[in-house]
Amino acid sequence: MAPPRSFLWSRRIFLTLLTGFVLLPVYVMVSSSLKPLADVSGKFRWLPSSLTIRPYIDIWSTVPLARYFVNSLIVAGAATVCSVVIAVFAAYAVSRYDFRGKRVFTVTVLSTQMFPGILFLLPLFLIYVNIGNSTGIALFGSRGGLILTYLTFSLPFSIWMLIGYFDSVPRDLDEAALVDGCGPLGALLRVVVPAAIPGIVAVAVYAFMTAWGEVLFASVMTNDTTRTLAVGLQGYSTLNNVYWNQIMAASLVVSVPVVAGFLLLQRYLVAGLTAGAVK
Amino acid sequence: MTTTTASAESGERTVRKNSPGAARGPRRTGRIKRIGLPYLLLLPALLLELLVHLVPMVIGIVMSFKELTQFYIRDWGTAPWSGLDNYQVSVDFDAPVGEALLHSFLVTIAFTLLSVGLCWLIGTAAAIYMQDTFRGRGLLRALFLVPYALPVYAAVITWVFMFQHDNGLVNHVLHDQLHLTDKPSFWLIGDNSFVALLTVSVWKGWPFAFLIVMAGLQNIPGELYEAAALDGAGLWQQIRRITLPSLRPVNQVLVLVLFLWTFNDFNTPYVLFGRTAPEAADLISVHIYQASFVTWNFGTGSAMSVLLLLFLLVVTGVYLLLTSRGRKTADV
């Protein structure tokens, strides 16, 4: 049955407006990154007065962008890998076994998800500072300390999604593996994990994006050498000038890997959300 | 690990074959292993939860009863107890600190309700409009996910540029091109900052609603629509009578998650306004951050955090209670 005209027209108008709204900042980012400084300091221009790739060259020397990039990559990468591995084990235990404290565990994990980060920031800040003072282990300001905090952002959500996803993998599959002589871990790694790959990829994408975009902890818990992109981008504003063209170029450079990866894997994310969060 | 368990099981099998009575011993160890296993699998997650969520929460609560200023940061244990002082200061709405907190709380509530409502509305409309196939649908879907995929700071900093007073796109369009305003407005200070924050928050947040609702739509059986069409229901009626009611369980989760994320959002206002937000857009997260790390009063900051936590617990509890009751009555 063909949709009625009113539906088609309202759809056209709505989707056109929405596309404009979504793409406006993207256009500003791309076009401004190709403008000379004079263009972004004066009145806004839709088109550059002259096209230049100068901002893309200058971004690397105005601030140590490469170092921030590496820091972000290490922190987000490590947080993602650890978070996924830990969440897979925990979710498997909850999904496949009955044990004392199961409800307490899931409720605790779920409820930490609803607390604001600021709640953990103050105590963690003090814990890290005090550990540093008494033992000399530099958690505060180190990448390790940041990885540790990021891990737990994504962990509750990952466990929650994976429980849902593992539940949707038929039990018969891993029971068959157990009968065939696999241990429980063998059943997990050879049967459940492969069947739940979309959910695991979704969780990994989510964990990486959260860590890559986090600002609050990065701004308090890093120093000059461990600073991530989230904080480092602020370096393009000096007392004399705000290098908007360079800020936009740098924003684009740090966005492209994440957005490309996300769009490539979005099929998995949708599948993962369907099984994990919606059912 | 895998091999040990496997060999234990094969061992069990051989024992049982020889004498049924002797099977008990190994069988029991097998069961103990099974009972221990879930805890073993949970151990890493438990340790981390303890270290980064539960212990800090307990410390945060302890801190809220202490006079914790910058003098005691190096060794917070030695800070003097102050009883309920921090709480009294926080909820004394006639004094400056309490008044500012109450104001920030109300701003956050208004902001959250508006943002969640708009995100849900736009996300749901887009998902329904894109339910059936048309040319360019795949491309649009990918485009719509871009705000969600962009790192917060990169996206929000672009909005900061657009909202600039002298060289921003927003003033250029509104003032220079459409002549809607007498003079260029300030967007990142003063009352307009609420609008700016809301715009950015909706831009960033609606694709998540879109994703979830799209996923929810896939679970609605097509026969429902066919039956409705046979009964003569038009498209708009089908949306109102079938699509929206079927989405209810999805929406209940979605709205709660959106509410918590928006209410607790720190990244967006922090990148948009910096360490001190304008009064009209002073969200609670930034407010507590400012009370703690700008004025260096960690005790009061902790008390505010605990109050916020209690509020969120109550809201979530009531919400879950209401929605589960709603679902039960719907099932009957």
Interface residues (C-beta under 8 A of the other chain):
Chain A: M1 P3 P4 S6 F7 S10 R11 F14 L15 L18 T19 F21 V22 L23 L24 P25 V26 V28 M29 S32 V40 S41 G42 K43 F44 V85 I86 A87 F89 A90 Y92 A93 V94 Y97 F99 K102 F105 T108 V109 S111 T112 Q113 M114 F115 P116 G117 I118 L119 F120 L121 L122 P123 L124 L126 I127 V129 N130 N133 L148 T149 L151 T152 L155 I159 G181 C182 G183 P184 L185 G186 L189 M209 W212 G213 E214 V215 L216 S219 V220 L229 A230 L233 W244 I247 M248 S251 L252 V254 S255 V258 V259 F262 L263 Q266 L269 V270 L273 T274 A277 V278 K279
Chain B: M1 T2 T3 T4 T5 A6 E9 S10 R34 I35 L37 P38 Y39 L41 L42 P44 A45 L46 L48 E49 L51 V52 H53 L54 V55 P56 M57 I59 G60 M63 I73 R74 D75 W76 G77 I122 A125 A126 Y129 M130 D132 L140 A142 L143 F144 L145 V146 P147 Y148 A149 L150 P151 V152 Y153 A154 A155 I157 T158 W159 F161 M162 D166 N167 G168 L169 N171 H172 D176 W203 L211 I212 M214 A215 G216 Q218 N219 A229 G234 L235 W236 V250 V253 L260 F263 N264 F266 N267 Y270 V271 I284 S285 I288 Y289 S292 F293 F298 G301 S302 S305 L308 L309 L312 L313 T316
